[in-house]
């Protein structure tokens, strides 16, 4: 028969230690008023008797519940969830639990909900309160101890005998004003001049800070135009604002937060608007899903969990009567540049709605070409020059027209094999003939050196073809890192180091890119004179770190997939035709050793032609026009390319860009003239 032993009581400990019950209570509750030797005697007695104090009894004696309440505007917002996680994790270490109350963005009920929550708990965390300053000032003294997040606590009101009393309520705020400045400066550096801001809730203090940051950025850029569109705090608000964004004819949109940005991305996708080719999108907060959006979202990172942990630290301080008054804190932010922002489009607008009514507060821009983003400078000469911008090099053509942009590739995801590349590359008339991160192949980036297999490392990006298995995602993606970048007039030279997936050096590339104007020539079939420009890319790959074996999916068992080399990815157009010496069609061009290819496209009512010619002996072409438009001279068409230790291989491509539809004879003549 089991006989239950009676529970050890505080009286038993007091008898064993030779002290009073009150002394045992003070020791068990961590009070510092008991002499050290007596406290040690009490703890030894408690341990020998296996005494465990009753939490419930202790809380009743102290008048505490060991819980705190957290009040937030929307429990579904990932930012507030991360703050909650931070508070919970920190409070748990001190033996506290956190109860949550959601005000559902109803500022009229906020004070009542906060007060009721405080009556049930020992303290309060008030996150992003929407109530007016006067209401918040009246509430704080009634709910102390309290810490307020994302809002500066106003001074106490001069009423109810509280004049001049400073409430022990620390404020933890995020510097959203500076965050907005970072976003605007980033977009300006990309050439954007027409922006829209999708505003958050009118009662949001952090929204007011964002607008203050925008005003501050405008002071430094007099030609910048930022229009405000009322939106809200969630995905539905961003989606609903799509029409107003398009009607405003902006080239970039800044959303109140990442959720609003997600909604806008969905709306733009439904409208057939390309991001960032047609319009760039940025958000705030950097929630977990931001990097997994399509495309990955440029946003400002906020230390969300750290904000929650620091909130508990401050709250615990004001809950301790012996602690010094807690101090407020300001948290900084950091811009995370991803694929949703890119250079401002140049040339005629293709996708922005101009026939819709613009909602109040979001008036459209005047339809004038003079203030278009990236508009050409007044004509001055016919020279070309590479010029530095804050985060890229830009090729300026006749009259200062931006014709090409060299990206470092630092923002390319590791799985896409980061590399320097050119995008966008425009015709003289402003039509982009490159694409970057398209939906069909996210790892395609403008014009650049992309090779599927260099000694087993992928410098192409995406999946690797494995014989008898198929395309498989491997952790074998390399990286190309540029150094010794030397812009000199119309010529850009640089040295690019190719690293394998482990960071080891594989080869060194000497790269030279030159631009020039093509002499006008007469199209005899149409009696028209065409003017274009030439981009001449020459590279030498040095096997300076051992022999190289360059392969492709074709050499690994996938017939016809010999891609890899200097790859030019074109945009999807309303119509695309590919020409070669053999005639018209992808079948005749693909795998041929034609000395040139021509892509003839139609973008709405704008025809373009891209002529690609190979200097020297022509390699087989990898060419696509049906699935997507793109081509490269294949380094390993149907057999591996072996480069001995200390050897080198030359790669080159010369392109001519026209705002016209060229026929086979004209394309052949251009090819002969440019190589």
C-alpha positions as CSV (number, residue, x, y, z in Angstrom):
1,X,0.0,0.0,0.0
2,X,1.4,3.4,-1.0
3,X,1.3,6.0,1.7
4,X,1.6,9.6,0.5
5,X,4.1,11.6,2.4
6,X,2.8,15.0,3.7
7,X,4.1,18.0,1.7
8,X,6.9,20.0,3.2
9,X,5.7,23.4,4.3
10,X,7.4,26.7,4.9
11,X,7.1,26.0,8.6
12,X,9.1,22.8,8.3
13,X,11.9,24.8,6.6
14,X,11.7,27.6,9.3
15,X,12.1,24.9,12.0
16,X,15.0,23.2,10.3
17,X,16.8,26.5,9.7
18,X,16.0,28.0,13.1
19,X,14.4,31.1,11.7
20,X,11.0,32.6,11.4
21,X,8.5,31.8,8.6
22,X,8.8,35.4,7.4
23,X,12.6,35.0,7.0
24,X,12.1,31.9,4.9
25,X,9.5,33.8,2.7
26,X,11.9,36.7,2.1
27,X,14.7,34.3,1.1
28,X,12.4,32.3,-1.2
29,X,11.2,35.5,-2.9
30,X,14.7,36.8,-3.5
31,X,14.7,39.7,-1.1
32,X,18.1,41.2,-0.3
33,X,17.3,42.2,3.3
34,X,18.3,38.9,4.8
35,X,21.9,38.4,6.0
36,X,23.9,36.2,3.6
37,X,24.8,33.5,6.2
38,X,21.1,33.2,7.3
39,X,19.9,33.1,3.7
40,X,22.4,30.3,2.9
41,X,21.2,28.3,6.0
42,X,17.6,28.7,4.8
43,X,18.4,27.5,1.3
44,X,20.3,24.5,2.6
45,X,17.4,23.5,4.8
46,X,15.0,23.9,1.9
47,X,17.2,21.7,-0.3
48,X,17.6,19.0,2.4
49,X,13.8,18.8,2.8
50,X,13.2,19.0,-1.0
51,X,11.0,22.1,-0.4
52,X,9.4,23.8,-3.4
53,X,7.6,27.0,-2.8
54,X,4.1,27.3,-4.2
55,X,4.0,29.7,-7.1
56,X,0.3,30.5,-6.7
57,X,0.8,31.2,-3.0
58,X,3.8,33.4,-3.6
59,X,1.9,35.4,-6.3
60,X,-1.1,35.9,-3.9
61,X,1.3,37.0,-1.2
62,X,3.1,39.4,-3.5
63,X,-0.1,40.6,-5.3
64,X,1.3,39.5,-8.7
65,X,0.0,37.2,-11.5
66,X,3.4,36.6,-13.2
67,X,1.8,37.6,-16.5
68,X,2.0,40.7,-18.7
69,X,-0.3,41.8,-21.5
70,X,0.7,42.7,-25.0
71,X,-1.8,44.9,-26.9
72,X,-1.3,45.2,-30.7
73,X,-3.4,46.6,-33.6
74,X,-3.4,43.4,-35.7
75,X,-2.3,39.9,-34.5
76,X,-2.0,38.8,-38.2
77,X,0.7,41.3,-39.0
78,X,4.1,39.3,-39.1
79,X,6.0,42.3,-37.6
80,X,3.8,42.3,-34.5
81,X,4.1,38.5,-34.4
82,X,7.9,38.7,-34.3
83,X,7.7,41.4,-31.6
84,X,5.5,39.1,-29.6
85,X,7.9,36.2,-30.0
86,X,10.7,38.4,-28.8
87,X,8.7,39.5,-25.7
88,X,7.6,36.0,-24.9
89,X,11.1,34.5,-25.2
90,X,12.6,37.1,-22.9
91,X,9.7,37.1,-20.4
92,X,9.8,33.3,-20.2
93,X,13.4,33.4,-18.9
94,X,12.1,35.5,-15.9
95,X,9.2,33.2,-15.3
96,X,6.5,35.4,-16.9
97,X,3.8,34.6,-19.4
98,X,2.4,36.9,-22.0
99,X,-1.3,37.4,-22.8
100,X,-2.2,39.0,-26.1
101,X,-5.0,41.4,-27.0
102,X,-5.8,42.5,-30.6
103,X,-7.5,45.9,-31.2
104,X,-8.3,45.1,-34.8
105,X,-7.0,48.6,-35.9
106,X,-9.9,50.2,-34.0
107,X,-8.4,53.2,-32.2
108,X,-11.7,54.0,-30.5
109,X,-11.4,50.8,-28.4
110,X,-7.7,50.8,-27.9
111,X,-7.6,52.5,-24.5
112,X,-10.4,50.4,-23.1
113,X,-8.8,47.2,-24.3
114,X,-5.4,48.2,-22.9
115,X,-6.9,49.2,-19.5
116,X,-8.8,45.9,-19.2
117,X,-5.8,43.9,-20.1
118,X,-3.7,45.7,-17.5
119,X,-6.2,45.0,-14.8
120,X,-5.7,41.3,-15.4
121,X,-1.9,41.4,-15.5
122,X,1.2,42.8,-13.8
123,X,2.3,45.1,-16.6
124,X,1.6,46.1,-20.2
125,X,3.4,46.2,-23.6
126,X,1.6,48.6,-25.9
127,X,2.6,48.0,-29.6
128,X,2.0,50.7,-32.2
129,X,-1.0,52.4,-30.6
130,X,-3.2,54.3,-33.0
131,X,-4.9,56.6,-30.5
132,X,-4.3,60.3,-30.5
133,X,-1.5,61.7,-28.4
134,X,-3.8,63.2,-25.7
135,X,-5.5,59.8,-25.2
136,X,-2.2,58.0,-25.0
137,X,-0.9,60.6,-22.4
138,X,-4.0,60.0,-20.3
139,X,-3.8,56.2,-20.6
140,X,-0.1,55.7,-19.7
141,X,-0.4,56.7,-16.0
142,X,-3.4,54.4,-15.5
143,X,-1.7,51.3,-16.9
144,X,1.8,51.6,-15.4
145,X,4.1,49.8,-15.5
146,X,4.0,49.9,-19.3
147,X,6.4,50.1,-22.3
148,X,5.3,51.6,-25.6
149,X,6.7,50.4,-28.9
150,X,6.7,52.3,-32.2
151,X,5.4,55.4,-30.6
152,X,6.9,58.2,-28.6
153,X,5.0,58.6,-25.3
154,X,3.8,62.2,-25.1
155,X,4.3,64.3,-21.9
156,X,1.6,63.7,-19.2
157,X,-1.5,66.0,-19.3
158,X,-1.8,68.8,-16.8
159,X,-4.8,67.5,-15.1
160,X,-5.9,65.0,-12.3
161,X,-3.1,66.3,-10.1
162,X,-0.5,64.8,-12.5
163,X,1.0,68.1,-13.8
164,X,4.7,67.7,-14.4
165,X,4.8,64.0,-13.4
166,X,7.0,62.0,-15.8
167,X,5.5,58.5,-16.2
168,X,7.9,55.6,-16.0
169,X,7.0,54.5,-19.5
170,X,9.9,53.9,-21.9
171,X,9.3,54.3,-25.6
172,X,11.0,52.1,-28.1
173,X,10.8,53.5,-31.6
174,X,12.1,52.5,-35.0
175,X,13.7,55.2,-37.1
176,X,11.2,54.9,-40.0
177,X,12.1,58.4,-41.1
178,X,15.6,57.4,-42.0
179,X,14.3,54.1,-43.4
180,X,12.1,56.1,-45.9
181,X,15.1,58.2,-46.8
182,X,17.1,55.0,-47.6
183,X,14.4,53.7,-49.9
184,X,14.0,56.9,-51.8
185,X,17.7,57.4,-52.2
186,X,18.0,53.9,-53.5
187,X,15.3,54.5,-56.1
188,X,16.8,57.8,-57.1
189,X,20.1,56.1,-57.7
190,X,18.3,53.8,-60.2
191,X,17.1,56.7,-62.2
192,X,13.5,56.9,-60.8
193,X,11.9,60.4,-60.7
194,X,8.2,59.6,-60.5
195,X,7.3,57.7,-57.3
196,X,4.1,56.9,-55.4
197,X,3.8,56.1,-51.7
198,X,1.1,53.8,-50.6
199,X,0.3,55.2,-47.2
200,X,-0.7,53.3,-44.1
201,X,-3.4,53.9,-41.5
202,X,-3.9,57.6,-40.9
203,X,-3.5,57.2,-37.2
204,X,-0.2,55.3,-37.5
205,X,2.7,57.2,-36.0
206,X,5.2,55.1,-38.0
207,X,3.4,56.1,-41.2
208,X,3.9,59.7,-40.2
209,X,7.6,59.0,-39.8
210,X,7.7,57.5,-43.3
211,X,6.1,60.5,-44.8
212,X,8.5,62.7,-42.9
213,X,11.4,60.8,-44.4
214,X,10.0,61.2,-47.9
215,X,9.7,64.9,-47.4
216,X,13.3,65.0,-46.2
217,X,14.5,63.1,-49.3
218,X,12.6,65.5,-51.5
219,X,14.6,68.4,-50.1
220,X,17.7,66.9,-51.7
221,X,16.1,66.1,-55.0
222,X,14.1,69.0,-56.4
223,X,13.1,67.2,-59.6
224,X,11.7,64.2,-57.7
225,X,7.9,63.7,-57.7
226,X,6.4,61.5,-55.0
227,X,2.6,61.2,-54.9
228,X,0.7,59.7,-52.0
229,X,-2.0,57.1,-52.4
230,X,-4.2,56.2,-49.4
231,X,-3.9,52.5,-48.9
232,X,-3.8,50.7,-45.5
233,X,-1.8,48.1,-43.5
234,X,-2.5,44.8,-45.3
235,X,-2.3,42.8,-48.5
236,X,-5.8,43.7,-49.6
237,X,-5.0,47.4,-49.3
238,X,-2.0,47.0,-51.6
239,X,-4.0,45.0,-54.1
240,X,-6.8,47.6,-54.2
241,X,-4.3,50.4,-54.8
242,X,-3.0,48.8,-58.1
243,X,-5.3,50.9,-60.4
244,X,-4.2,54.1,-58.7
245,X,-0.6,53.2,-59.0
246,X,-0.9,52.5,-62.7
247,X,-2.9,55.6,-63.3
248,X,-0.3,57.7,-61.6
249,X,2.3,56.5,-64.2
250,X,5.0,56.1,-61.6
251,X,8.1,54.1,-62.3
252,X,8.4,53.0,-58.6
253,X,6.1,52.4,-55.8
254,X,7.0,52.5,-52.1
255,X,4.5,50.6,-49.9
256,X,3.7,51.3,-46.2
257,X,4.9,47.8,-45.3
258,X,5.8,44.5,-46.9
259,X,2.2,43.2,-46.7
260,X,1.0,46.2,-48.8
261,X,3.8,45.6,-51.2
262,X,2.7,41.9,-51.6
263,X,-0.8,43.0,-52.5
264,X,0.6,45.5,-55.1
265,X,2.9,42.8,-56.6
266,X,-0.1,40.5,-57.0
267,X,-2.2,43.3,-58.6
268,X,0.6,44.3,-61.0
269,X,1.1,40.6,-62.0
270,X,-2.6,40.3,-62.8
271,X,-2.4,43.5,-64.9
272,X,0.5,42.1,-66.9
273,X,3.0,44.6,-65.5
274,X,6.6,43.5,-65.1
275,X,8.4,44.1,-61.9
276,X,10.9,45.7,-61.9
277,X,11.2,46.1,-65.7
278,X,8.1,48.4,-65.9
279,X,7.8,49.5,-62.3
280,X,9.9,48.9,-59.1
281,X,8.3,48.1,-55.8
282,X,9.7,48.5,-52.3
283,X,8.3,47.9,-48.8
284,X,9.2,48.3,-45.1
285,X,10.0,45.8,-42.3
286,X,11.6,42.8,-44.1
287,X,9.2,40.2,-42.8
288,X,10.3,36.6,-43.3
289,X,8.3,36.2,-46.6
290,X,9.9,39.3,-48.2
291,X,12.9,37.4,-49.6
292,X,10.6,34.7,-51.0
293,X,8.2,37.0,-52.9
294,X,8.2,36.9,-56.7
295,X,10.4,38.8,-57.3
296,X,12.2,39.0,-54.0
297,X,11.1,42.3,-52.3
298,X,13.4,45.2,-51.7
299,X,12.6,46.4,-48.2
300,X,14.0,48.0,-45.1
301,X,14.9,45.5,-42.3
302,X,13.6,46.2,-38.8
303,X,15.0,44.3,-35.8
304,X,11.6,42.9,-34.9
305,X,12.5,40.2,-32.4
306,X,15.2,42.3,-30.8
307,X,12.6,45.1,-30.4
308,X,10.4,42.6,-28.4
309,X,13.3,41.4,-26.3
310,X,14.4,44.9,-25.5
311,X,10.8,45.8,-24.6
312,X,10.8,43.1,-21.9
313,X,14.1,44.3,-20.6
314,X,12.7,47.8,-20.2
315,X,9.4,46.6,-18.8
316,X,11.2,44.4,-16.2
317,X,13.2,47.4,-15.2
318,X,10.2,49.6,-14.5
319,X,8.5,46.7,-12.7
320,X,11.4,46.6,-10.2
321,X,11.0,49.2,-7.5
322,X,14.7,49.3,-6.9
323,X,15.7,49.9,-10.5
324,X,16.6,53.1,-12.1
325,X,14.0,54.7,-14.4
326,X,14.1,53.0,-17.8
327,X,15.3,54.9,-20.8
328,X,13.7,55.1,-24.2
329,X,15.6,53.7,-27.2
330,X,15.7,54.3,-30.9
331,X,16.4,51.4,-33.3
332,X,18.1,51.8,-36.7
333,X,17.1,50.1,-39.9
334,X,19.0,48.7,-42.9
335,X,18.0,48.6,-46.6
336,X,17.8,45.1,-48.1
337,X,18.0,45.5,-51.9
338,X,16.5,42.6,-53.8
339,X,15.0,41.9,-57.2
340,X,11.8,44.0,-57.0
341,X,13.7,47.2,-57.7
342,X,15.7,48.0,-60.8
343,X,16.6,50.8,-63.2
344,X,13.9,53.2,-64.2
345,X,12.5,52.3,-67.7
346,X,13.6,54.5,-70.5
347,X,11.5,55.4,-73.5
348,X,7.8,55.2,-74.3
349,X,5.5,53.8,-71.6
350,X,4.0,50.5,-72.5
351,X,1.9,49.3,-69.5
352,X,0.8,52.1,-67.3
353,X,-2.9,52.8,-67.4
354,X,-3.7,56.3,-68.5
355,X,-7.5,56.0,-69.1
356,X,-8.6,55.4,-65.6
357,X,-9.8,57.9,-63.1
358,X,-7.3,58.6,-60.4
359,X,-8.6,58.4,-56.8
360,X,-8.7,61.5,-54.7
361,X,-5.3,62.3,-53.3
362,X,-3.5,60.4,-56.1
363,X,-3.6,62.7,-59.0
364,X,-1.8,61.6,-62.1
365,X,1.2,63.2,-63.6
366,X,1.1,65.6,-66.6
367,X,1.7,63.7,-69.8
368,X,4.9,65.4,-70.8
369,X,8.0,63.8,-72.1
370,X,10.4,66.3,-70.6
371,X,10.0,65.0,-67.0
372,X,9.9,61.3,-67.8
373,X,12.3,59.2,-65.7
374,X,15.6,58.5,-67.4
375,X,14.7,60.9,-70.2
376,X,17.6,61.8,-72.5
377,X,19.6,64.9,-71.8
378,X,19.6,67.6,-74.5
379,X,21.6,66.5,-77.5
380,X,25.2,67.5,-77.4
381,X,27.5,65.1,-79.3
382,X,27.8,61.6,-80.5
383,X,30.2,60.2,-77.9
384,X,29.8,57.3,-75.6
385,X,31.0,57.3,-72.0
386,X,30.8,55.0,-68.9
387,X,29.9,57.0,-65.8
388,X,29.7,56.0,-62.2
389,X,26.4,56.1,-60.2
390,X,26.1,55.2,-56.5
391,X,25.7,51.4,-57.1
392,X,26.4,50.8,-60.8
393,X,28.1,52.0,-64.0
394,X,26.0,53.5,-66.6
395,X,26.8,53.8,-70.3
396,X,25.7,57.2,-71.7
397,X,25.2,57.5,-75.5
398,X,24.6,60.4,-77.8
399,X,23.2,63.4,-76.0
400,X,23.7,61.7,-72.6
401,X,21.1,59.0,-73.2
402,X,21.4,56.1,-70.8
403,X,22.0,53.0,-73.0
404,X,23.3,50.3,-70.7
405,X,23.8,49.7,-67.0
406,X,26.4,47.4,-65.5
407,X,25.2,45.7,-62.4
408,X,27.7,44.2,-59.9
409,X,25.6,41.1,-59.3
410,X,25.9,41.4,-55.6
411,X,22.2,41.3,-55.2
412,X,21.8,38.1,-57.3
413,X,20.8,35.2,-55.0
414,X,23.5,32.6,-54.4
415,X,21.3,29.9,-56.2
416,X,21.5,32.1,-59.3
417,X,25.3,32.1,-59.5
418,X,26.0,35.8,-58.8
419,X,27.9,37.6,-61.5
420,X,28.3,41.1,-63.0
421,X,26.0,41.7,-66.0
422,X,24.5,44.4,-68.2
423,X,20.9,45.3,-67.8
424,X,19.0,47.1,-69.2
425,X,20.5,47.6,-72.6
426,X,18.5,50.0,-74.7
427,X,18.2,51.0,-78.3
428,X,18.8,54.7,-79.1
429,X,15.0,55.1,-79.0
430,X,14.8,53.8,-75.5
431,X,13.5,50.2,-75.9
432,X,15.1,47.7,-73.6
433,X,16.5,44.6,-75.4
434,X,17.5,42.7,-72.3
435,X,15.6,41.1,-69.5
436,X,16.7,40.3,-65.9
437,X,15.1,37.7,-63.6
438,X,12.2,36.9,-65.9
439,X,9.4,34.7,-64.7
440,X,10.3,31.9,-67.1
441,X,14.0,31.7,-66.0
442,X,14.7,33.7,-62.8
443,X,18.4,33.0,-63.2
444,X,18.7,34.9,-66.5
445,X,20.4,38.2,-66.1
446,X,20.7,40.6,-69.1
447,X,24.0,40.2,-70.9
448,X,26.8,38.3,-69.1
449,X,29.1,35.4,-68.8
450,X,27.0,32.4,-67.8
451,X,28.4,28.9,-68.0
452,X,26.5,25.8,-66.8
453,X,29.5,23.7,-65.8
454,X,33.1,24.8,-65.0
455,X,34.9,21.9,-63.3
456,X,31.6,20.9,-61.8
457,X,30.6,24.4,-60.6
458,X,27.5,26.1,-62.1
459,X,28.1,29.7,-63.2
460,X,24.7,29.6,-64.9
461,X,22.4,29.4,-61.9
462,X,19.3,27.3,-61.2
463,X,19.3,23.5,-61.7
464,X,22.1,21.3,-63.0
465,X,21.3,18.6,-65.6
466,X,22.3,15.2,-64.4
467,X,22.3,12.3,-66.9
468,X,19.5,9.7,-66.2
469,X,18.1,12.0,-63.4
470,X,17.3,15.3,-65.1
471,X,17.5,18.9,-63.9
472,X,18.4,18.8,-60.2
473,X,19.0,21.6,-57.8
474,X,22.5,21.2,-56.4
475,X,24.6,23.3,-54.0
476,X,27.2,23.9,-56.7
477,X,26.7,27.5,-57.6
478,X,29.8,29.6,-58.1
479,X,30.3,33.4,-58.0
480,X,32.0,35.9,-60.2
481,X,33.7,38.8,-58.4
482,X,35.0,41.8,-60.3
483,X,38.1,43.9,-59.4
484,X,40.2,46.5,-61.2
485,X,37.1,48.1,-62.7
486,X,38.4,50.7,-65.2
487,X,35.9,52.9,-67.1
488,X,37.6,55.0,-69.7
489,X,35.4,56.9,-72.1
490,X,33.5,54.5,-74.3
491,X,35.4,51.4,-73.0
492,X,35.0,49.5,-69.8
493,X,37.7,47.0,-68.7
494,X,37.7,44.8,-65.7
495,X,39.2,41.7,-64.2
496,X,36.7,39.1,-63.0
497,X,37.6,36.2,-60.7
498,X,35.5,33.1,-61.0
499,X,35.0,31.3,-57.6
500,X,33.7,27.8,-57.1
501,X,30.9,26.8,-54.6
502,X,33.5,26.7,-51.8
503,X,35.0,30.1,-52.6
504,X,38.1,28.7,-54.3
505,X,39.4,30.5,-57.4
506,X,38.8,28.7,-60.7
507,X,39.8,31.1,-63.4
508,X,40.5,34.8,-64.1
509,X,38.7,36.7,-66.9
510,X,39.9,39.8,-68.6
511,X,36.8,41.6,-69.8
512,X,36.6,44.6,-72.2
513,X,33.3,46.2,-73.3
514,X,33.2,49.0,-75.8
515,X,30.4,51.1,-77.3
516,X,30.2,53.1,-80.6
517,X,27.8,54.6,-83.0
518,X,27.0,52.7,-86.1
519,X,27.2,54.7,-89.3
520,X,23.7,55.1,-90.9
521,X,23.0,52.7,-93.7
522,X,20.3,52.7,-96.4
523,X,17.6,50.0,-96.3
524,X,17.1,49.5,-100.0
525,X,14.0,47.4,-99.6
526,X,12.2,50.1,-97.7
527,X,14.2,53.2,-98.8
528,X,14.8,54.1,-95.1
529,X,18.0,55.1,-93.4
530,X,18.7,53.2,-90.1
531,X,20.9,54.3,-87.3
532,X,22.0,52.0,-84.5
533,X,24.7,51.6,-82.0
534,X,27.2,48.8,-81.3
535,X,28.1,47.0,-78.0
536,X,31.4,45.0,-78.4
537,X,32.2,42.5,-75.6
538,X,35.5,40.6,-75.6
539,X,36.7,38.3,-72.8
540,X,39.7,36.1,-72.3
541,X,39.3,33.3,-69.7
542,X,42.7,32.3,-68.2
543,X,43.2,28.9,-66.7
544,X,45.5,30.4,-64.1
545,X,44.6,28.0,-61.3
546,X,44.7,24.7,-63.0
547,X,43.1,23.0,-66.1
548,X,39.5,23.8,-66.9
549,X,36.8,21.4,-68.2
550,X,33.9,23.5,-69.4
551,X,30.7,21.4,-70.0
552,X,27.0,22.0,-70.7
553,X,23.8,20.0,-70.3
554,X,24.3,18.7,-73.8
555,X,27.7,17.2,-73.0
556,X,26.2,15.7,-69.9
557,X,23.5,13.9,-71.8
558,X,20.8,16.4,-72.8
559,X,20.8,16.8,-76.6
560,X,20.6,20.3,-77.9
561,X,21.1,22.0,-74.6
562,X,24.6,23.3,-75.3
563,X,24.1,26.6,-73.6
564,X,26.9,28.4,-71.8
565,X,29.1,31.3,-72.7
566,X,28.4,35.0,-73.3
567,X,24.6,34.9,-73.1
568,X,22.2,37.6,-74.2
569,X,18.7,37.3,-72.7
570,X,16.1,39.4,-74.6
571,X,12.7,40.4,-73.2
572,X,9.4,38.7,-74.1
573,X,7.8,40.7,-77.0
574,X,4.6,40.7,-78.8
575,X,6.4,39.1,-81.7
576,X,9.9,37.6,-82.0
577,X,11.6,36.2,-85.1
578,X,15.2,34.9,-85.3
579,X,17.2,35.2,-88.5
580,X,20.5,33.6,-89.5
581,X,22.5,32.7,-92.6
582,X,20.3,29.6,-93.0
583,X,17.0,31.6,-93.1
584,X,14.3,32.5,-90.6
585,X,13.4,30.3,-87.6
586,X,14.8,29.0,-84.3
587,X,15.4,25.5,-85.9
588,X,17.7,26.9,-88.5
589,X,19.6,29.1,-86.1
590,X,20.0,26.7,-83.1
591,X,23.2,24.7,-83.4
592,X,24.3,26.4,-86.6
593,X,27.7,28.1,-87.1
594,X,26.2,31.1,-88.7
595,X,28.5,34.1,-88.2
596,X,25.5,36.1,-87.1
597,X,22.0,36.0,-85.6
598,X,19.3,38.6,-85.6
599,X,16.3,38.9,-83.3
600,X,13.5,41.0,-84.8
601,X,10.9,41.9,-82.3
602,X,7.8,44.0,-82.1
603,X,6.9,45.8,-78.8
604,X,3.4,47.1,-79.4
605,X,3.9,49.5,-82.4
606,X,7.7,49.7,-81.9
607,X,9.9,47.4,-84.0
608,X,13.5,46.5,-82.9
609,X,16.3,44.4,-84.3
610,X,19.3,43.0,-82.4
611,X,22.1,41.7,-84.6
612,X,24.6,39.4,-82.8
613,X,27.8,38.6,-84.6
614,X,30.8,36.4,-83.6
615,X,34.3,37.8,-84.2
616,X,36.7,35.2,-85.6
617,X,35.6,31.6,-86.1
618,X,31.9,31.1,-85.2
619,X,31.0,28.7,-82.5
620,X,27.6,26.8,-82.7
621,X,24.7,29.0,-81.6
622,X,22.5,28.2,-78.7
623,X,19.3,30.0,-79.7
624,X,15.8,30.3,-78.4
625,X,12.9,32.4,-79.7
626,X,9.7,30.4,-79.0
627,X,10.0,29.5,-75.3
628,X,11.9,32.7,-74.6
629,X,14.3,34.9,-76.7
630,X,18.0,34.5,-76.0
631,X,21.2,33.3,-77.5
632,X,24.9,32.7,-76.9
633,X,27.9,31.3,-78.8
634,X,28.2,27.9,-77.1
635,X,31.5,27.1,-75.5
636,X,30.6,23.4,-75.1
637,X,28.0,22.6,-77.8
638,X,28.3,18.8,-78.0
639,X,31.8,18.2,-76.5
640,X,33.6,19.5,-73.4
641,X,35.9,22.4,-73.9
642,X,39.3,21.6,-72.3
643,X,41.7,24.4,-71.3
644,X,45.1,23.3,-70.1
645,X,46.7,24.8,-67.0
646,X,48.0,28.2,-68.0
647,X,46.0,28.2,-71.2
648,X,43.3,30.6,-72.2
649,X,40.1,30.8,-74.3
650,X,38.7,33.8,-76.1
651,X,35.0,34.7,-76.0
652,X,33.4,37.5,-77.9
653,X,30.1,38.9,-79.1
654,X,29.4,42.1,-81.0
655,X,25.8,43.4,-81.0
656,X,24.1,46.1,-83.0
657,X,20.8,47.6,-81.7
658,X,18.2,49.2,-84.0
659,X,14.8,50.8,-83.6
660,X,13.7,49.2,-86.9
661,X,12.8,45.9,-88.4
662,X,15.7,44.6,-90.5
663,X,15.5,41.9,-93.1
664,X,18.1,39.1,-93.7
665,X,20.1,41.1,-96.2
666,X,20.3,44.2,-94.0
667,X,21.2,42.0,-90.9
668,X,24.0,40.3,-92.8
669,X,25.3,43.7,-94.0
670,X,25.3,45.0,-90.4
671,X,27.1,41.9,-89.1
672,X,29.8,42.3,-91.8
673,X,30.3,45.9,-90.8
674,X,30.6,45.5,-87.0
675,X,33.1,42.6,-86.6
